[in-house]
């Protein structure tokens, strides 16, 4: 039996055109394909149970201090607007931390768009029947799927807010990736007059799976989630971090023309620029960007001071103000993580790939990049 949202999807004009054969597929085959995709996309959010999940997840969540910024943008928008949150994507912990920041502050829960690789086994049941996550096939080219997905998102937005990651997946290099237009376009087709997009940026002192991401680097080398989860548990030993979740001013989207490719691209670029500007610049990032294979504390302090001055001139969201502060707050954490080492009064690089991962997190804010050699 179809639920209300699925029934509404079948009545949308673009879906009806697909069923009529406008895309080369019609009849029973087209209907079966649409029904299969709707069944895959169907999700239910049981929020009282979702809130209770904080308890079994406490061993991980207690290691990450949640630090929200500019919550007033969300609180004001939630009173009279339908909200789409668009965030950068750093870690598997993002979709734990960011919704909980909203919940901590009494803000209505959004549904989350997540990669279908996260929907296997018990975790998939949890996403589908508790958190209300929507499985996304990021590389699917089938017109039937794309039409169904966009129609489903459009109908979802009539009842729920939505949280998604326009980069598509996590950044394997550390840098802010180009954004994709698919879900933004889908949100616009909802035709909601009060729709706003709230750009959201998440930044960590240390990313839980930093070593895993830096080694993989290229998405094609991604391993099964279950194997990666086992490694994440290993790297969680001794792990502590802050997570800054920064919300930007709402971007009105209700009047944007969903049929205009230029309008959609312009909106997507504006969202990416806002996310980049919101990204919190933390001590580990400037330490990594200024680091050299071997350097004294005094020289490193001086390099970081110059880097911070450049970032300040570009109105970056600074979480560190001096080279001394950066070293005091980052050196021990990076050394414990096995990324750098302090020997005979000099900082030396132990894991260049992970150090570069952190340096790249602020490249989008710099005129001249400060990569370590």
DRENDO-1510 file (C-alpha; in Angstrom, 1 decimal, always signed):
<recs>
REC; n; res; u; v; w
REC; 1; UNK; +0.0; +0.0; +0.0 .
REC; 2; UNK; +1.3; +3.4; -0.9 .
REC; 3; UNK; +1.7; +6.1; +1.7 .
REC; 4; UNK; +0.5; +9.7; +1.2 .
REC; 5; UNK; +3.9; +10.9; +0.0 .
REC; 6; UNK; +4.3; +8.1; -2.5 .
REC; 7; UNK; +0.8; +8.6; -3.9 .
REC; 8; UNK; +1.5; +12.4; -4.3 .
REC; 9; UNK; +4.8; +11.5; -6.2 .
REC; 10; UNK; +2.8; +9.4; -8.6 .
REC; 11; UNK; +0.5; +12.3; -9.3 .
REC; 12; UNK; +3.3; +14.8; -10.1 .
REC; 13; UNK; +3.5; +15.9; -13.7 .
REC; 14; UNK; +7.1; +14.9; -14.3 .
REC; 15; UNK; +6.3; +11.4; -13.0 .
REC; 16; UNK; +3.2; +11.1; -15.2 .
REC; 17; UNK; +5.2; +12.1; -18.3 .
REC; 18; UNK; +7.7; +9.3; -17.5 .
REC; 19; UNK; +4.9; +6.8; -17.1 .
REC; 20; UNK; +3.4; +8.0; -20.5 .
REC; 21; UNK; +6.7; +7.1; -22.2 .
REC; 22; UNK; +8.2; +10.6; -22.7 .
REC; 23; UNK; +11.6; +9.1; -21.6 .
REC; 24; UNK; +11.5; +6.0; -23.7 .
REC; 25; UNK; +10.1; +3.7; -21.0 .
REC; 26; UNK; +6.4; +3.2; -20.5 .
REC; 27; UNK; +3.8; +0.8; -19.5 .
REC; 28; UNK; +4.2; -1.8; -16.8 .
REC; 29; UNK; +8.0; -1.7; -16.9 .
REC; 30; UNK; +8.0; +2.1; -16.1 .
REC; 31; UNK; +5.5; +1.7; -13.3 .
REC; 32; UNK; +7.4; -1.2; -11.7 .
REC; 33; UNK; +10.6; +0.9; -11.8 .
REC; 34; UNK; +9.0; +3.9; -10.2 .
REC; 35; UNK; +7.3; +1.7; -7.5 .
REC; 36; UNK; +10.7; +0.1; -6.7 .
REC; 37; UNK; +12.4; +3.4; -6.3 .
REC; 38; UNK; +9.6; +4.7; -4.1 .
REC; 39; UNK; +9.9; +1.7; -1.9 .
REC; 40; UNK; +13.6; +2.3; -1.6 .
REC; 41; UNK; +13.2; +6.0; -0.8 .
REC; 42; UNK; +10.4; +5.6; +1.8 .
REC; 43; UNK; +11.5; +6.6; +5.2 .
REC; 44; UNK; +9.9; +7.2; +8.6 .
REC; 45; UNK; +11.2; +9.4; +11.4 .
REC; 46; UNK; +10.3; +8.3; +14.9 .
REC; 47; UNK; +11.9; +11.2; +16.7 .
REC; 48; UNK; +11.4; +10.2; +20.4 .
REC; 49; UNK; +13.4; +7.0; +19.6 .
REC; 50; UNK; +15.9; +9.1; +17.7 .
REC; 51; UNK; +16.5; +11.3; +20.7 .
REC; 52; UNK; +17.0; +8.2; +22.8 .
REC; 53; UNK; +19.8; +7.0; +20.5 .
REC; 54; UNK; +22.1; +9.5; +22.2 .
REC; 55; UNK; +22.5; +7.0; +25.0 .
REC; 56; UNK; +24.0; +4.0; +23.1 .
REC; 57; UNK; +26.0; +6.5; +21.0 .
REC; 58; UNK; +27.3; +8.2; +24.1 .
REC; 59; UNK; +30.8; +6.6; +23.9 .
REC; 60; UNK; +31.4; +8.5; +20.7 .
REC; 61; UNK; +29.3; +11.6; +21.4 .
REC; 62; UNK; +31.0; +12.3; +24.7 .
REC; 63; UNK; +34.3; +12.7; +22.9 .
REC; 64; UNK; +33.0; +15.5; +20.7 .
REC; 65; UNK; +32.0; +18.8; +22.3 .
REC; 66; UNK; +29.2; +20.5; +20.3 .
REC; 67; UNK; +29.8; +24.2; +19.7 .
REC; 68; UNK; +26.9; +25.8; +17.7 .
REC; 69; UNK; +27.2; +29.3; +16.2 .
REC; 70; UNK; +24.5; +31.8; +15.0 .
REC; 71; UNK; +21.6; +29.7; +16.0 .
REC; 72; UNK; +19.4; +32.7; +15.9 .
REC; 73; UNK; +19.3; +32.3; +12.1 .
REC; 74; UNK; +17.6; +28.9; +12.5 .
REC; 75; UNK; +15.3; +29.9; +15.3 .
REC; 76; UNK; +14.0; +32.9; +13.3 .
REC; 77; UNK; +13.6; +30.9; +10.1 .
REC; 78; UNK; +11.8; +28.0; +11.8 .
REC; 79; UNK; +8.9; +30.2; +12.9 .
REC; 80; UNK; +7.6; +30.8; +9.4 .
REC; 81; UNK; +9.7; +29.0; +6.8 .
REC; 82; UNK; +10.3; +25.5; +5.4 .
REC; 83; UNK; +14.1; +25.0; +5.8 .
REC; 84; UNK; +16.7; +23.1; +3.7 .
REC; 85; UNK; +20.0; +22.9; +5.5 .
REC; 86; UNK; +23.0; +22.6; +3.2 .
REC; 87; UNK; +26.2; +21.6; +4.9 .
REC; 88; UNK; +29.8; +20.6; +4.1 .
REC; 89; UNK; +30.6; +17.0; +4.8 .
REC; 90; UNK; +33.7; +16.1; +6.9 .
REC; 91; UNK; +32.9; +12.9; +8.8 .
REC; 92; UNK; +30.4; +10.1; +9.5 .
REC; 93; UNK; +29.8; +11.9; +12.8 .
REC; 94; UNK; +28.3; +14.9; +11.0 .
REC; 95; UNK; +24.9; +13.4; +10.7 .
REC; 96; UNK; +25.0; +12.6; +14.5 .
REC; 97; UNK; +26.4; +16.0; +15.6 .
REC; 98; UNK; +24.4; +18.4; +13.4 .
REC; 99; UNK; +20.9; +17.1; +14.1 .
REC; 100; UNK; +21.7; +16.9; +17.8 .
REC; 101; UNK; +22.7; +20.6; +17.8 .
REC; 102; UNK; +19.3; +21.4; +16.5 .
REC; 103; UNK; +17.6; +19.1; +19.0 .
REC; 104; UNK; +19.7; +20.6; +21.9 .
REC; 105; UNK; +18.1; +23.9; +21.1 .
REC; 106; UNK; +14.5; +22.7; +20.6 .
REC; 107; UNK; +14.5; +23.1; +16.8 .
REC; 108; UNK; +12.2; +20.8; +14.8 .
REC; 109; UNK; +14.1; +17.8; +13.4 .
REC; 110; UNK; +14.8; +17.7; +9.6 .
REC; 111; UNK; +15.0; +14.5; +7.6 .
REC; 112; UNK; +18.5; +13.7; +6.3 .
REC; 113; UNK; +19.6; +12.7; +2.8 .
REC; 114; UNK; +22.4; +10.1; +3.2 .
REC; 115; UNK; +24.4; +7.9; +0.8 .
REC; 116; UNK; +22.8; +4.5; +0.2 .
REC; 117; UNK; +26.1; +2.9; +1.4 .
REC; 118; UNK; +25.0; +3.7; +4.9 .
REC; 119; UNK; +21.8; +1.6; +4.6 .
REC; 120; UNK; +23.0; -1.9; +5.0 .
REC; 121; UNK; +22.4; -4.2; +8.0 .
REC; 122; UNK; +21.1; -2.9; +11.4 .
REC; 123; UNK; +22.3; +0.7; +10.6 .
REC; 124; UNK; +20.1; +0.8; +7.5 .
REC; 125; UNK; +17.1; -0.2; +9.6 .
REC; 126; UNK; +17.9; +2.5; +12.0 .
REC; 127; UNK; +18.2; +5.1; +9.3 .
REC; 128; UNK; +15.0; +4.0; +7.5 .
REC; 129; UNK; +12.7; +3.5; +10.5 .
REC; 130; UNK; +14.1; +5.8; +13.2 .
REC; 131; UNK; +16.2; +8.8; +12.0 .
REC; 132; UNK; +14.2; +9.4; +8.9 .
REC; 133; UNK; +17.1; +9.3; +6.5 .
REC; 134; UNK; +16.5; +9.2; +2.8 .
REC; 135; UNK; +18.9; +6.9; +0.9 .
REC; 136; UNK; +20.5; +8.6; -2.1 .
REC; 137; UNK; +22.2; +6.8; -5.0 .
REC; 138; UNK; +24.7; +9.5; -5.8 .
REC; 139; UNK; +25.9; +8.1; -9.2 .
REC; 140; UNK; +22.6; +6.8; -10.6 .
REC; 141; UNK; +21.9; +8.1; -14.1 .
REC; 142; UNK; +18.6; +6.3; -14.7 .
REC; 143; UNK; +16.0; +9.1; -15.6 .
REC; 144; UNK; +13.3; +7.1; -13.7 .
REC; 145; UNK; +15.4; +7.3; -10.5 .
REC; 146; UNK; +16.2; +10.9; -10.9 .
REC; 147; UNK; +12.6; +11.9; -11.6 .
REC; 148; UNK; +11.4; +9.8; -8.7 .
REC; 149; UNK; +14.0; +11.2; -6.3 .
REC; 150; UNK; +13.3; +14.8; -7.1 .
REC; 151; UNK; +9.6; +14.3; -6.9 .
REC; 152; UNK; +9.9; +12.5; -3.5 .
REC; 153; UNK; +12.1; +15.3; -2.1 .
REC; 154; UNK; +9.6; +17.9; -3.3 .
REC; 155; UNK; +6.7; +16.1; -1.6 .
REC; 156; UNK; +8.8; +15.5; +1.6 .
REC; 157; UNK; +9.3; +19.3; +1.9 .
REC; 158; UNK; +5.6; +19.9; +2.2 .
REC; 159; UNK; +5.8; +18.2; +5.6 .
REC; 160; UNK; +9.4; +18.2; +6.8 .
REC; 161; UNK; +12.6; +20.2; +6.7 .
REC; 162; UNK; +15.5; +18.6; +5.0 .
REC; 163; UNK; +19.2; +18.3; +5.9 .
REC; 164; UNK; +21.7; +17.3; +3.1 .
REC; 165; UNK; +25.3; +17.5; +2.0 .
REC; 166; UNK; +25.6; +19.2; -1.5 .
REC; 167; UNK; +29.2; +18.0; -1.9 .
REC; 168; UNK; +27.7; +14.5; -2.3 .
REC; 169; UNK; +30.0; +12.7; +0.1 .
REC; 170; UNK; +32.7; +13.4; +2.6 .
REC; 171; UNK; +35.8; +15.3; +1.5 .
REC; 172; UNK; +38.5; +12.7; +1.2 .
REC; 173; UNK; +41.2; +15.4; +0.6 .
REC; 174; UNK; +40.1; +17.8; +3.4 .
REC; 175; UNK; +39.2; +20.6; +1.0 .
REC; 176; UNK; +35.7; +22.0; +0.4 .
REC; 177; UNK; +34.5; +20.1; -2.7 .
REC; 178; UNK; +32.4; +21.5; -5.6 .
REC; 179; UNK; +28.6; +21.3; -4.8 .
REC; 180; UNK; +26.1; +19.2; -6.8 .
REC; 181; UNK; +22.8; +20.8; -8.0 .
REC; 182; UNK; +20.6; +17.7; -7.8 .
REC; 183; UNK; +18.9; +18.0; -4.4 .
REC; 184; UNK; +18.9; +21.8; -4.5 .
REC; 185; UNK; +17.0; +21.6; -7.8 .
REC; 186; UNK; +14.7; +19.0; -6.2 .
REC; 187; UNK; +13.9; +21.3; -3.3 .
REC; 188; UNK; +13.1; +24.1; -5.7 .
REC; 189; UNK; +10.6; +21.9; -7.6 .
REC; 190; UNK; +8.6; +21.7; -4.3 .
REC; 191; UNK; +7.3; +25.2; -5.2 .
REC; 192; UNK; +7.2; +26.1; -1.5 .
REC; 193; UNK; +6.8; +29.9; -1.3 .
REC; 194; UNK; +8.5; +30.2; +2.1 .
REC; 195; UNK; +11.4; +27.9; +1.3 .
REC; 196; UNK; +14.8; +29.0; +2.6 .
REC; 197; UNK; +18.3; +27.4; +2.4 .
REC; 198; UNK; +20.4; +27.7; +5.6 .
REC; 199; UNK; +24.1; +27.3; +4.8 .
REC; 200; UNK; +25.7; +25.2; +7.5 .
REC; 201; UNK; +29.4; +24.5; +8.1 .
REC; 202; UNK; +30.9; +21.9; +10.4 .
REC; 203; UNK; +34.6; +22.0; +11.5 .
REC; 204; UNK; +36.4; +19.7; +13.9 .
REC; 205; UNK; +39.7; +20.1; +15.7 .
REC; 206; UNK; +40.3; +16.5; +14.7 .
REC; 207; UNK; +38.2; +14.4; +12.4 .
REC; 208; UNK; +37.6; +11.0; +13.8 .
REC; 209; UNK; +38.5; +9.1; +10.5 .
REC; 210; UNK; +41.2; +11.5; +9.4 .
REC; 211; UNK; +43.8; +8.8; +8.8 .
REC; 212; UNK; +41.3; +6.7; +6.8 .
REC; 213; UNK; +40.2; +9.6; +4.6 .
REC; 214; UNK; +43.8; +10.8; +3.9 .
REC; 215; UNK; +44.8; +7.3; +2.9 .
REC; 216; UNK; +41.8; +6.7; +0.6 .
REC; 217; UNK; +41.9; +10.3; -0.9 .
REC; 218; UNK; +40.2; +9.1; -4.1 .
REC; 219; UNK; +36.5; +8.1; -3.7 .
REC; 220; UNK; +36.9; +5.1; -5.9 .
REC; 221; UNK; +39.1; +3.5; -3.3 .
REC; 222; UNK; +36.4; +3.7; -0.6 .
REC; 223; UNK; +36.0; +0.5; +1.4 .
REC; 224; UNK; +32.8; -1.0; +2.7 .
REC; 225; UNK; +31.3; +1.0; +5.5 .
REC; 226; UNK; +31.5; -1.9; +8.0 .
REC; 227; UNK; +35.3; -2.1; +7.5 .
REC; 228; UNK; +35.7; +1.6; +7.9 .
REC; 229; UNK; +33.6; +1.6; +11.0 .
REC; 230; UNK; +35.9; -0.9; +12.6 .
REC; 231; UNK; +38.9; +1.3; +11.9 .
REC; 232; UNK; +37.0; +4.3; +13.3 .
REC; 233; UNK; +36.6; +2.5; +16.6 .
REC; 234; UNK; +40.3; +2.0; +16.7 .
REC; 235; UNK; +41.0; +5.7; +16.0 .
REC; 236; UNK; +38.5; +6.7; +18.6 .
REC; 237; UNK; +40.9; +5.6; +21.4 .
REC; 238; UNK; +42.1; +8.7; +23.1 .
REC; 239; UNK; +40.1; +10.9; +20.6 .
REC; 240; UNK; +38.8; +14.2; +21.7 .
REC; 241; UNK; +37.5; +17.1; +19.6 .
REC; 242; UNK; +35.3; +20.1; +19.4 .
REC; 243; UNK; +32.7; +20.3; +16.6 .
REC; 244; UNK; +31.8; +23.8; +15.5 .
REC; 245; UNK; +28.4; +23.9; +13.7 .
REC; 246; UNK; +28.0; +27.4; +12.2 .
REC; 247; UNK; +24.7; +28.5; +10.7 .
REC; 248; UNK; +24.4; +31.3; +8.1 .
REC; 249; UNK; +21.6; +33.7; +7.2 .
REC; 250; UNK; +18.8; +32.0; +5.3 .
REC; 251; UNK; +19.0; +32.3; +1.5 .
REC; 252; UNK; +15.4; +32.8; +0.1 .
REC; 253; UNK; +14.7; +30.2; -2.5 .
REC; 254; UNK; +10.9; +30.2; -2.9 .
REC; 255; UNK; +11.1; +32.5; -6.0 .
REC; 256; UNK; +14.0; +30.8; -7.7 .
REC; 257; UNK; +13.0; +29.3; -11.0 .
REC; 258; UNK; +13.5; +25.6; -10.8 .
REC; 259; UNK; +13.3; +25.3; -14.6 .
REC; 260; UNK; +16.2; +27.8; -15.2 .
REC; 261; UNK; +19.6; +26.0; -15.1 .
REC; 262; UNK; +21.4; +29.3; -14.7 .
REC; 263; UNK; +19.2; +30.2; -11.6 .
REC; 264; UNK; +19.9; +26.8; -10.0 .
REC; 265; UNK; +23.6; +27.1; -10.7 .
REC; 266; UNK; +23.8; +30.6; -9.3 .
REC; 267; UNK; +21.9; +29.5; -6.1 .
REC; 268; UNK; +24.2; +26.5; -5.7 .
REC; 269; UNK; +27.3; +28.6; -6.0 .
REC; 270; UNK; +25.9; +31.1; -3.5 .
REC; 271; UNK; +25.3; +28.3; -1.1 .
REC; 272; UNK; +28.8; +26.9; -1.5 .
REC; 273; UNK; +30.4; +30.4; -1.0 .
REC; 274; UNK; +28.4; +30.9; +2.2 .
REC; 275; UNK; +29.4; +27.5; +3.6 .
REC; 276; UNK; +33.0; +28.2; +2.9 .
REC; 277; UNK; +32.8; +31.6; +4.6 .
REC; 278; UNK; +31.2; +30.1; +7.7 .
REC; 279; UNK; +33.8; +27.3; +8.1 .
REC; 280; UNK; +35.5; +27.7; +11.4 .
REC; 281; UNK; +39.3; +28.1; +11.2 .
REC; 282; UNK; +40.7; +26.1; +14.0 .
REC; 283; UNK; +44.2; +25.7; +15.5 .
REC; 284; UNK; +44.9; +22.4; +13.9 .
REC; 285; UNK; +44.2; +23.7; +10.4 .
REC; 286; UNK; +46.5; +26.8; +10.6 .
REC; 287; UNK; +49.2; +24.7; +12.3 .
REC; 288; UNK; +49.0; +22.2; +9.4 .
REC; 289; UNK; +48.9; +24.9; +6.7 .
REC; 290; UNK; +52.0; +26.6; +8.2 .
REC; 291; UNK; +54.0; +23.5; +9.1 .
REC; 292; UNK; +57.2; +22.5; +7.3 .
REC; 293; UNK; +59.0; +19.2; +7.4 .
REC; 294; UNK; +61.1; +20.5; +10.2 .
REC; 295; UNK; +60.7; +23.8; +11.9 .
REC; 296; UNK; +61.3; +25.6; +15.2 .
REC; 297; UNK; +58.5; +26.8; +17.4 .
REC; 298; UNK; +59.5; +30.4; +16.8 .
REC; 299; UNK; +59.5; +30.1; +13.0 .
REC; 300; UNK; +56.2; +28.2; +13.1 .
REC; 301; UNK; +54.6; +30.8; +15.3 .
REC; 302; UNK; +55.7; +33.5; +12.9 .
REC; 303; UNK; +54.3; +31.6; +9.9 .
REC; 304; UNK; +51.0; +31.0; +11.6 .
REC; 305; UNK; +50.7; +34.7; +12.6 .
REC; 306; UNK; +51.1; +35.7; +8.9 .
REC; 307; UNK; +48.5; +33.1; +7.9 .
REC; 308; UNK; +46.0; +34.3; +10.5 .
REC; 309; UNK; +46.5; +37.9; +9.3 .
REC; 310; UNK; +45.7; +36.8; +5.7 .
REC; 311; UNK; +42.6; +34.9; +6.9 .
REC; 312; UNK; +41.4; +37.9; +9.0 .
REC; 313; UNK; +41.8; +40.2; +6.0 .
REC; 314; UNK; +39.4; +37.8; +4.1 .
REC; 315; UNK; +36.9; +37.9; +7.0 .
REC; 316; UNK; +37.3; +34.3; +7.8 .
REC; 317; UNK; +35.5; +32.8; +10.8 .
REC; 318; UNK; +38.5; +32.6; +13.0 .
REC; 319; UNK; +38.7; +30.3; +16.0 .
REC; 320; UNK; +42.3; +31.2; +16.7 .
REC; 321; UNK; +44.0; +34.6; +16.9 .
REC; 322; UNK; +47.8; +34.0; +17.3 .
REC; 323; UNK; +50.5; +31.6; +16.4 .
REC; 324; UNK; +51.2; +31.0; +20.0 .
REC; 325; UNK; +47.6; +30.0; +20.7 .
REC; 326; UNK; +47.5; +27.7; +17.7 .
REC; 327; UNK; +50.6; +25.8; +18.8 .
REC; 328; UNK; +49.5; +25.7; +22.4 .
REC; 329; UNK; +46.1; +24.2; +21.4 .
REC; 330; UNK; +47.1; +22.0; +18.4 .
REC; 331; UNK; +50.6; +20.6; +18.9 .
REC; 332; UNK; +49.8; +18.1; +21.6 .
REC; 333; UNK; +46.6; +16.9; +19.8 .
REC; 334; UNK; +48.4; +16.4; +16.5 .
REC; 335; UNK; +51.4; +14.7; +18.2 .
REC; 336; UNK; +49.1; +12.3; +20.1 .
REC; 337; UNK; +47.4; +11.6; +16.8 .
REC; 338; UNK; +50.8; +10.6; +15.3 .
REC; 339; UNK; +50.8; +13.4; +12.8 .
REC; 340; UNK; +53.7; +15.5; +14.0 .
REC; 341; UNK; +56.4; +15.0; +16.6 .
REC; 342; UNK; +58.5; +17.5; +18.8 .
REC; 343; UNK; +62.1; +16.5; +18.8 .
REC; 344; UNK; +65.0; +18.5; +20.2 .
REC; 345; UNK; +63.1; +21.8; +20.0 .
REC; 346; UNK; +61.8; +21.3; +16.4 .
REC; 347; UNK; +58.4; +20.1; +15.1 .
REC; 348; UNK; +58.8; +17.4; +12.5 .
REC; 349; UNK; +56.2; +15.8; +10.3 .
REC; 350; UNK; +55.4; +12.1; +10.9 .
REC; 351; UNK; +52.3; +11.6; +8.7 .
REC; 352; UNK; +52.4; +14.0; +5.7 .
REC; 353; UNK; +49.2; +12.8; +4.1 .
REC; 354; UNK; +47.1; +13.5; +7.3 .
REC; 355; UNK; +48.8; +16.8; +7.9 .
REC; 356; UNK; +48.0; +17.9; +4.3 .
REC; 357; UNK; +44.4; +16.8; +4.9 .
REC; 358; UNK; +44.1; +19.4; +7.7 .
REC; 359; UNK; +45.9; +22.1; +5.7 .
REC; 360; UNK; +43.5; +21.7; +2.8 .
REC; 361; UNK; +40.5; +22.4; +5.0 .
REC; 362; UNK; +41.2; +26.1; +4.8 .
REC; 363; UNK; +42.5; +26.4; +1.2 .
REC; 364; UNK; +39.3; +27.9; -0.1 .
REC; 365; UNK; +39.9; +30.9; +2.2 .
REC; 366; UNK; +43.4; +31.6; +1.1 .
REC; 367; UNK; +44.8; +33.6; -1.9 .
REC; 368; UNK; +48.0; +31.6; -1.7 .
REC; 369; UNK; +47.7; +28.1; -0.3 .
REC; 370; UNK; +49.9; +27.2; +2.6 .
REC; 371; UNK; +50.4; +23.5; +2.0 .
REC; 372; UNK; +53.1; +21.7; +3.9 .
REC; 373; UNK; +55.9; +20.2; +1.8 .
</recs>
